[in-house]
Amino acid sequence: MLFSSSVFLFLFLPVTLSVYFFLPFRFRNFYLLLASLFFYAWGEPSFLLVMIGSIVWNYLWGLVIGRVERNGAALFVGITGDLLLLFCFKYLNFSVSVVSQLMQFLGGPPWEIRHVFLPIGISFFTFQSISYLVDVYRDRNLCRNNFFDVALYISLFPQLIAGPIVRYNTICGELDCRRSGLGEVADGLQRFIYGFAVKMLLANPAGSIADAVFGISPEQLSPHQAWAGIIAYSLQIYFDFSGYSSMAVGLGQILGFHFPENFNFPYIADSISDFWRRWHISLSAWFRDYVYIPLGGSRVSEQRTALNLLTVFILTGIWHGAAWTFLIWGLWYGFLLTVEKFIFRDRLPSWLMRIWTLAAVVNGWVFFRSDSLQYAFEYLRAMYFCHGTASGMLVMELTGYRWILVIAAGILLSLPWAGKVRKDRFFGRILSIFLLVLAISALVKGTYNPFLYFRF
């Protein structure tokens, strides 16, 4: 169930909130758990048991870890189970295809298995489950004896499908006590409306342009068309994901939970490391605290630090998807961060670093968007070398006023001033009403309403 769908906006959300605020606090957690399970089952009823199984697994191992101080063996078993679940559903198909290709190359028979479908949001709720186990390992007082509290933390519907990844120690106190005053509810609604608006009014139009360009064979594209396509996609993925994160943060605030911010105007970053402090912040922080620092972080030799960076970003790439394109995308950032840390940093002026960073990010999105490595390399070649020119509707789409308007508005709203306007109490409230009307109009009139991070 998409946050930007009619079913969610006009049925699920008003009914859920009406009942929630009517109930005494002692019943609200259990009610939210039921609502969250229904929310997940709406789109993937067959996978509801997978998530419930994950919840039971982590609840039981959390109890084991919490009973013995520094129970490393139990932590290892618990996390291994989570990773095996993620591997079976997300990476098994890809792994078997790679082994099959290798077997055929060596003259052996190909391997085949029945296709395994990917449960929606499995990467997000698996990482939250691991967070619960690690945080209990570090502080046994955080262990929950109440099964329904653990279940609610893992399945809470605002951040269940696409984050932000909420650490257990961030909201464990709010599971016991939280307040949702009128001011909090109003601020949360305003935040939700802003996310909904940028999703409908910017991400979707930019996405239709990107899809039109990426639906063409790269050898038919001229450089300006190829650049228009990847710029449109850069705006689509930013406003699609950040818009969804804003909706999640807003919904959490309405319910009394305070989720971490997930984006902070990443396209103004003055370095690759700064970009990752601004883009998908909850994922970056998760890998930093649970992988990079335990590996030694930057406290080790330069060679080991470079290896740690490379490891983290290979995992970041693989986390996003089981494909060679995501692996190369992760390697791209690992390489860039290593070069920046040991060669470029503090040697180039700030304005040049901003250009370098933005160019690196936009080029990297080619791998993220492409269906294959071959397509990605051909598209990059189209961006920098002259080829044929696509004709017909594509040219009209790229040269018309709609393309100019979407790109210009996207660039303007990628700058920090947009955040200042949104946070203004008086003007922000008026603006949110105006944006809500426009966004609902776009929802009613349009049929193009994808969400990119569902597959992760």
C-alpha positions in Angstrom: 0.0 0.0 0.0 1.6 3.2 -1.2 1.4 6.3 1.0 0.6 8.2 -2.2 -2.3 5.9 -3.1 -6.0 6.7 -2.8 -6.6 3.7 -0.6 -4.1 4.8 2.0 -5.0 8.5 1.9 -8.8 8.3 2.0 -9.4 5.0 3.8 -6.5 3.4 5.8 -5.0 6.6 7.2 -8.2 8.4 8.4 -9.7 5.2 9.9 -6.4 4.2 11.6 -5.8 7.6 13.2 -9.5 8.0 14.2 -9.4 4.8 16.2 -5.9 5.4 17.5 -6.6 8.7 19.1 -9.9 7.4 20.6 -8.1 4.5 22.4 -6.5 4.8 25.8 -2.7 4.7 25.6 -2.4 1.2 27.0 -4.2 -0.2 24.0 -2.5 1.9 21.3 0.6 -0.2 20.8 -1.3 -3.3 20.2 -3.7 -1.5 17.9 -0.8 0.0 15.9 0.7 -3.5 15.6 -2.6 -4.8 14.1 -2.8 -1.9 11.8 0.8 -2.3 10.7 0.3 -6.0 10.0 -2.8 -5.2 7.9 -0.9 -2.5 6.1 1.8 -5.0 5.1 -0.6 -7.8 4.3 -2.5 -5.5 1.9 0.3 -5.5 -0.6 2.0 -8.9 0.2 -0.4 -11.2 2.1 1.7 -14.2 1.3 4.8 -12.7 2.9 3.1 -11.6 6.2 4.3 -14.9 7.7 7.9 -14.2 6.7 7.8 -10.9 8.6 6.1 -12.5 11.6 8.7 -15.3 11.6 11.4 -12.7 11.6 9.8 -10.9 14.5 9.5 -14.2 16.6 13.1 -15.1 15.8 14.5 -11.7 16.9 12.2 -11.5 20.0 13.5 -15.0 21.2 17.1 -14.2 20.5 16.7 -10.8 22.1 15.6 -12.6 25.3 18.6 -14.9 25.2 21.1 -12.1 24.6 19.5 -10.0 27.3 19.9 -12.7 30.0 23.7 -13.0 29.7 26.0 -10.1 29.6 28.1 -9.8 26.4 26.5 -13.0 25.0 28.4 -12.8 21.7 27.5 -16.4 20.5 23.8 -15.6 20.8 24.2 -12.3 19.0 26.0 -14.1 16.2 23.3 -16.7 15.8 20.5 -14.1 15.9 22.2 -11.9 13.3 23.1 -14.9 11.1 19.4 -16.0 11.0 18.4 -12.5 9.9 21.0 -12.4 7.2 20.1 -15.9 6.0 16.5 -14.8 5.6 17.6 -11.8 3.6 19.9 -13.9 1.5 17.3 -16.5 0.7 14.7 -14.0 -0.5 16.9 -11.3 -2.0 20.1 -12.8 -3.2 19.5 -16.5 -3.8 18.2 -16.0 -7.4 21.2 -13.9 -8.3 23.7 -16.2 -6.6 22.4 -19.2 -8.4 22.5 -17.4 -11.7 26.1 -16.5 -11.2 27.1 -20.0 -10.2 25.1 -21.3 -13.2 27.0 -19.1 -15.6 30.3 -20.2 -14.0 29.4 -23.8 -14.3 28.5 -23.4 -18.0 31.7 -21.6 -18.6 33.6 -24.6 -17.1 31.6 -27.0 -19.2 29.2 -28.2 -16.5 25.4 -28.2 -16.4 23.6 -25.0 -15.5 21.9 -24.6 -12.1 18.3 -23.9 -11.9 15.9 -23.2 -9.0 12.4 -22.0 -8.8 12.2 -18.2 -8.8 12.1 -16.7 -5.3 10.0 -13.5 -5.0 11.2 -10.6 -3.0 9.1 -9.5 0.0 8.4 -5.8 0.1 10.7 -3.9 2.5 12.6 -6.9 3.7 15.9 -5.0 3.7 14.5 -2.4 6.0 12.8 -4.6 8.6 15.8 -7.0 8.6 18.2 -4.1 9.4 15.8 -2.9 12.2 15.8 -6.5 13.6 19.6 -6.5 13.6 19.5 -3.1 15.3 17.3 -4.6 18.1 19.7 -7.5 18.7 22.9 -5.3 18.7 21.4 -2.6 20.9 20.2 -5.3 23.5 23.7 -6.8 23.3 25.2 -3.4 24.1 22.7 -2.6 26.9 20.7 -5.5 28.4 18.3 -3.1 30.0 16.9 -2.5 26.6 15.7 -6.1 26.2 11.9 -6.4 25.8 9.9 -9.1 27.6 6.7 -7.9 25.9 6.5 -9.6 22.5 4.1 -7.1 21.1 6.5 -4.2 21.7 9.2 -5.9 19.7 6.7 -6.7 17.0 5.6 -3.1 16.8 9.1 -1.8 16.6 9.9 -4.0 13.6 6.6 -3.7 11.8 5.5 -0.1 12.6 3.8 0.9 9.3 5.2 4.5 8.7 8.7 3.2 8.2 8.1 -0.5 7.4 8.3 -0.4 3.6 11.0 2.1 2.9 12.5 3.5 6.1 14.0 5.6 7.4 15.8 2.7 9.2 14.9 3.5 12.9 17.4 2.3 15.5 15.8 0.5 18.4 17.6 2.6 21.0 16.1 5.7 19.3 12.5 5.0 20.0 12.5 2.3 22.7 11.4 4.9 25.2 8.6 6.0 23.0 7.2 2.5 22.9 6.4 3.0 26.6 5.4 6.7 26.7 4.7 9.2 24.0 2.6 12.3 23.5 0.7 13.5 20.4 -0.5 17.0 21.2 -2.3 19.2 18.7 0.9 21.0 17.8 2.8 17.7 17.1 -0.1 16.4 15.0 -0.3 19.6 13.0 3.5 19.6 12.4 3.4 15.9 11.4 0.5 16.5 9.0 2.4 19.4 7.4 5.5 17.3 7.0 3.4 14.4 5.5 1.8 16.8 3.0 5.1 18.2 1.9 6.5 14.7 1.3 3.3 13.7 -0.6 3.5 16.9 -2.7 7.1 16.5 -3.8 6.4 12.9 -4.6 3.4 13.6 -6.8 4.4 17.0 -8.3 8.1 16.5 -8.8 9.2 12.8 -8.5 6.5 11.4 -10.8 6.8 13.9 -13.6 10.6 13.6 -13.5 10.3 9.8 -13.5 8.1 9.8 -16.6 10.8 11.8 -18.4 13.5 9.5 -17.2 11.5 6.4 -18.2 11.0 7.8 -21.6 14.7 8.3 -22.1 15.9 5.1 -20.5 13.3 3.2 -22.7 15.3 4.2 -25.7 18.4 2.3 -26.9 21.4 4.3 -25.9 22.9 4.4 -29.3 19.9 6.4 -30.5 20.5 9.1 -27.9 22.3 12.3 -28.4 24.4 13.6 -25.4 21.9 16.3 -24.4 19.1 13.7 -24.4 21.1 11.3 -22.3 22.0 14.0 -19.9 18.4 15.1 -19.7 17.4 11.6 -18.9 19.9 11.1 -16.0 19.3 14.5 -14.6 15.5 13.7 -14.6 16.3 10.4 -12.9 18.5 12.1 -10.3 15.6 14.4 -9.4 13.1 11.5 -9.4 15.0 9.3 -7.0 15.7 12.2 -4.7 12.2 13.5 -4.5 10.7 10.0 -4.6 12.7 8.7 -1.7 13.0 11.9 0.3 9.3 12.5 -0.2 8.5 9.1 1.1 10.8 9.6 4.1 9.1 12.9 4.9 5.8 11.2 4.8 7.1 8.5 7.2 8.6 11.1 9.6 5.4 13.1 9.5 3.3 10.0 10.2 5.6 9.0 13.1 5.3 12.5 14.6 1.5 12.3 14.4 1.6 9.0 16.3 4.1 10.4 18.9 7.3 8.8 17.5 10.3 10.8 16.4 12.1 9.2 13.5 15.5 10.3 12.3 15.8 12.6 9.3 16.9 10.7 6.2 17.9 13.5 3.8 19.6 16.9 4.2 19.8 18.4 0.7 22.4 16.0 -0.6 22.9 17.6 -4.0 24.7 20.6 -2.4 27.3 18.3 -0.8 30.9 19.5 -1.1 32.4 16.0 -1.0 31.4 12.4 -1.5 31.6 11.8 2.3 29.4 14.8 2.8 27.0 13.5 0.3 26.6 10.3 2.3 26.1 12.3 5.4 23.1 13.9 3.6 21.7 11.0 1.5 19.8 8.1 3.1 21.2 9.2 6.4 19.7 6.3 8.4 21.4 3.7 6.2 24.7 5.5 6.2 24.6 5.8 10.0 23.6 2.1 10.3 26.6 0.9 8.3 28.9 3.3 10.1 28.0 2.2 13.6 27.3 -1.5 12.9 30.0 -2.3 10.3 32.6 0.5 9.6 33.5 1.3 13.3 33.5 -2.4 14.4 35.9 -3.1 11.5 38.3 -0.4 12.8 36.9 2.7 11.0 39.6 5.3 10.4 41.6 4.4 13.5 43.7 1.8 11.5 46.3 2.1 8.8 45.5 3.9 5.5 45.4 0.6 3.6 43.0 -0.9 6.2 40.8 2.2 6.2 40.5 2.1 2.5 39.5 -1.6 2.7 36.9 -0.7 5.4 35.4 1.9 3.1 35.4 -0.4 0.2 33.7 -3.1 2.3 31.0 -0.8 3.6 30.1 0.5 0.1 30.1 -2.9 -1.5 27.6 -3.9 1.2 25.7 -0.7 0.6 25.5 -1.5 -3.1 24.4 -5.1 -2.5 21.9 -3.9 0.1 20.1 -2.0 -2.6 19.7 -5.0 -5.0 21.1 -8.3 -6.1 22.5 -7.3 -9.5 26.0 -6.4 -10.9 24.8 -2.8 -11.5 24.3 -2.3 -7.7 27.7 -3.9 -6.9 29.4 -1.6 -9.4 27.5 1.4 -7.9 28.8 0.5 -4.5 32.4 0.0 -5.7 32.1 3.3 -7.5 31.5 5.1 -4.2 34.1 3.0 -2.3 36.7 4.1 -4.9 35.6 7.7 -4.9 35.7 8.0 -1.1 39.2 6.4 -1.0 40.5 8.8 -3.7 38.9 11.7 -1.9 40.1 10.8 1.5 43.7 10.2 0.6 44.2 12.4 -2.5 41.6 15.2 -3.2 40.4 16.3 0.2 41.6 19.8 1.3 43.5 20.1 -2.0 40.7 21.5 -4.2 38.6 24.7 -3.6 35.1 24.2 -2.2 33.3 25.2 -5.4 35.2 22.7 -7.5 34.6 20.0 -4.9 30.8 20.6 -5.2 31.0 20.3 -9.0 33.1 17.1 -8.7 30.7 15.6 -6.2 27.5 16.3 -8.1 29.1 15.0 -11.3 30.2 11.8 -9.6 26.8 11.3 -8.1 24.9 11.9 -11.3 27.2 9.5 -13.2 26.8 6.9 -10.5 23.0 7.0 -10.9 23.4 5.6 -14.4 24.4 2.2 -12.9 21.6 2.5 -10.3 19.0 3.0 -13.0 20.2 0.6 -15.7 19.0 -2.9 -16.0 22.4 -4.3 -17.0 26.0 -3.3 -17.0 26.1 -3.3 -20.8 23.2 -0.8 -20.9 24.9 1.4 -18.2 28.2 1.6 -20.1 26.4 2.3 -23.4 24.4 5.1 -21.7 27.6 6.6 -20.3 29.1 6.6 -23.8 26.0 8.3 -25.1 26.4 11.0 -22.4 29.9 11.9 -23.6 30.0 11.1 -27.3 27.7 11.9 -30.2 25.4 9.3 -31.4 22.1 9.2 -33.3 19.2 11.4 -32.3 15.9 9.9 -31.2 12.9 11.5 -32.8 9.2 11.8 -32.4 7.6 12.1 -29.0 10.9 11.8 -27.1 12.3 15.0 -28.5 9.0 16.8 -27.8 9.1 15.5 -24.2 12.7 16.6 -23.7 12.5 20.0 -25.4 9.0 21.1 -24.3 8.1 23.4 -21.5 7.1 20.5 -19.2 10.7 19.2 -19.1 12.1 22.6 -18.4 9.5 23.3 -15.7 10.1 20.0 -13.9 13.9 20.2 -14.0 13.9 23.9 -12.9 11.5 23.3 -10.0 13.5 20.2 -9.0 16.8 22.0 -8.9 15.3 24.9 -6.9 13.7 22.6 -4.3 17.0 20.7 -3.9 18.5 23.8 -2.3 18.3 24.6 1.5 15.9 27.6 1.2 13.1 25.1 0.5 13.5 23.6 3.9 13.4 27.1 5.6 10.1 27.8 3.8 8.6 24.5 4.8 9.6 24.9 8.5 8.0 28.4 8.8 4.9 27.8 11.0 2.6 30.4 9.4 3.6 30.4 5.7 4.4 26.6 5.8 0.8 25.8 6.9 -0.7 27.9 4.2 1.7 26.4 1.6 0.9 22.9 2.7 -2.9 23.4 2.1 -2.1 24.7 -1.4 0.3 21.8 -2.1 -2.2 19.2 -0.8 -4.8 20.4 -3.3 -2.4 20.2 -6.2 -1.0 16.8 -5.1 -4.5 15.3 -4.7 -5.4 16.7 -8.1 -2.3 15.0 -9.6 -3.2 11.8 -7.9 -6.8 11.8 -9.2 -5.7 12.7 -12.8 -2.6 10.6 -13.1 -1.9 6.9 -13.6 1.9 7.1 -13.2 2.7 6.7 -9.5 5.7 4.3 -9.0 7.8 4.1 -5.8 11.4 3.2 -6.5 12.5 1.9 -3.1 9.8 -0.7 -2.8 12.1 -3.3 -4.4 14.7 -2.8 -1.7 
